[in-house]
Amino acid sequence: MLENLSNTEQEILNVIKTVIDPEVEINIVDLGLIYNITHKETEKTIHVLATLSARGCPVGDTILNHIKVVVESNWSGYEVEVELTWEPQWTPEMITPEGKAVLNM
Amino acid sequence: MNAGLSTKNAPSPIVVLPHYAIGSIAFIIASVLLFFISGDIIKTNLNPQVLSVTHIFILGWITLIIFGALYQLIPVVMEVKLYSEILAHISLVTMVTGAAMLSYSFWNTYIVGTLLLQVGGSAILISVILFIVNVVMSAIKSKQKTIENTFILTAAIWLLFTVSIGIFITINFAKHYIDKSNFDLLKIHAQIGLIGWFMMLVIGVASTLMPMFFIAHKLNKTYLKLSYFLTNGGLILLMLSLYFFDNTYILFFTGLIILSGISFFIKYNYDAYKKRLRKKLDIGMKLSVLAFTLLFSTLVFGILSLTNFDFLSDFYTKIRIAYGVSLILGFFTSLILGQMYKTLPFIVWLQKYQDKVGKFKIPMPANLYSEKVANAHYYTFISAFVLLIVAIFTELQIIAQISAVLFIITSLLYSYNTFMIIFHKENLKPLK
């Protein structure tokens, strides 16, 4: 996951890093919640595939809205879709080394 | 998109917030009254005033906040909308009215079938039935048939038993329908209420929330299933033996079954604690972890109260009171104090900032209350609880009074934070 990102998709990922999980208080990229980003220049669409750390997460909807808002505000004129998936289920192994350092893991 | 999100199913804050507000006021009132009955508690004099304060703690403080929290948590646990917000409003009004009438009647020592007592008891029964309808109907809509949901449903059924027996006791006191002492019936009423309703509900909710807040995965749910069958089986046997046999050995055996059931629940949560993502605990989780420590002391007092050792013969009444105090003012109170910080700030934060994320610089949920105040009542609470247990065994009233003052301080500090969160004013700053 999150492999072979184009330069633009990497930029989008960096913007999504401004989204903080309100419970864990680290950014959701380092938490491992972003599974994929697809940027299509010709169709003017951006698709973000994301998950949550738990089903029923009380702030899940807010996190997904937050992703949409920050991407839209930086790529105006694009249709941004944020899709929630539960496959594969998120596990702590998906946290990046930077995230593990913040969490003292 | 986005199936399985609880935010879309969340109830209106007006359903949940009054429970937290009134609950915290009930905590203050009960703590103040605790000061005046401290002498009765240490002399193990379970008079009507003690019953009054006990019911303010149980109905006004613990039950009310559990009701409110559950209306918020049903969408999280069951992934459905709450069945009816109107029923929740009516349930709140009838519970507050009923609890006030009941506690007032007890305080004025009118135990025997007064109108106020019967109307108050009936109002509580109505409140409980409406709550149960809401929980059961939500559960029926839910596709999540988990063991955690089964605990919550079973707790609702035990609650109905608890209140029905409570009302029957007040009627039987005057009419003598069955040839059984009210004290024996009271023991059944208390055990079903504490273990069947509160404990069962706490297991269901805590087993969902604690791993979620710890962000712990790959936990063994067999522990929860074992906990369910042992705790419920033990409680049914306990109820039957209290009514038909009242034999020490049978009681001790049933107590052991319940203890083993609760131990599996503790084991499940201990595993979540060990596998937790965030090593540093925030104040909400510190209080919740403390609650589990106090649950252990509750179990020790509970088991001791079912034994029949000669060398403890002078202490059994004290041990039984310590068991009740440890469960109500220790475990449940600590868990509620802690879980308030894990639920209420999020409810208000979502209401104020859900549509503002990414557009403005906004505070985090943890910024909605004073952490210093929360840390202060963490220590006043521990001191209050320890001193009350010491006072029960030493019979020193001054220690009980100091404990009550510390409970009052705890309740005031907790309420300060509760109202600070509820009345939080939107704080938006530009992003750059």
Chai-1 contact restraints between the chains, C-beta under 6 A:
chainA,res_idxA,chainB,res_idxB,connection_type,confidence,min_distance_angstrom,max_distance_angstrom,comment,restraint_id
A,P22,B,M364,contact,1.0,0.0,6.0,A-B,restraint_1
A,P22,B,P365,contact,1.0,0.0,6.0,A-B,restraint_2
A,S53,B,I215,contact,1.0,0.0,6.0,A-B,restraint_3
A,A54,B,M212,contact,1.0,0.0,6.0,A-B,restraint_4
A,R55,B,G4,contact,1.0,0.0,6.0,A-B,restraint_5
A,G56,B,S6,contact,1.0,0.0,6.0,A-B,restraint_6
A,G56,B,V76,contact,1.0,0.0,6.0,A-B,restraint_7
A,G56,B,E79,contact,1.0,0.0,6.0,A-B,restraint_8
A,P58,B,S6,contact,1.0,0.0,6.0,A-B,restraint_9
A,P58,B,V76,contact,1.0,0.0,6.0,A-B,restraint_10
A,P58,B,F346,contact,1.0,0.0,6.0,A-B,restraint_11
A,G60,B,L5,contact,1.0,0.0,6.0,A-B,restraint_12
A,G60,B,T7,contact,1.0,0.0,6.0,A-B,restraint_13
A,D61,B,L5,contact,1.0,0.0,6.0,A-B,restraint_14
A,D61,B,T7,contact,1.0,0.0,6.0,A-B,restraint_15
A,D61,B,K8,contact,1.0,0.0,6.0,A-B,restraint_16
A,T62,B,Q354,contact,1.0,0.0,6.0,A-B,restraint_17
A,T62,B,V357,contact,1.0,0.0,6.0,A-B,restraint_18
A,H66,B,V357,contact,1.0,0.0,6.0,A-B,restraint_19
A,H66,B,G358,contact,1.0,0.0,6.0,A-B,restraint_20
A,V69,B,G358,contact,1.0,0.0,6.0,A-B,restraint_21
A,V70,B,G358,contact,1.0,0.0,6.0,A-B,restraint_22
A,E83,B,M1,contact,1.0,0.0,6.0,A-B,restraint_23
A,L84,B,M1,contact,1.0,0.0,6.0,A-B,restraint_24
A,L84,B,N2,contact,1.0,0.0,6.0,A-B,restraint_25
A,T91,B,H217,contact,1.0,0.0,6.0,A-B,restraint_26
A,P92,B,L277,contact,1.0,0.0,6.0,A-B,restraint_27
A,L103,B,L277,contact,1.0,0.0,6.0,A-B,restraint_28
A,N104,B,K279,contact,1.0,0.0,6.0,A-B,restraint_29
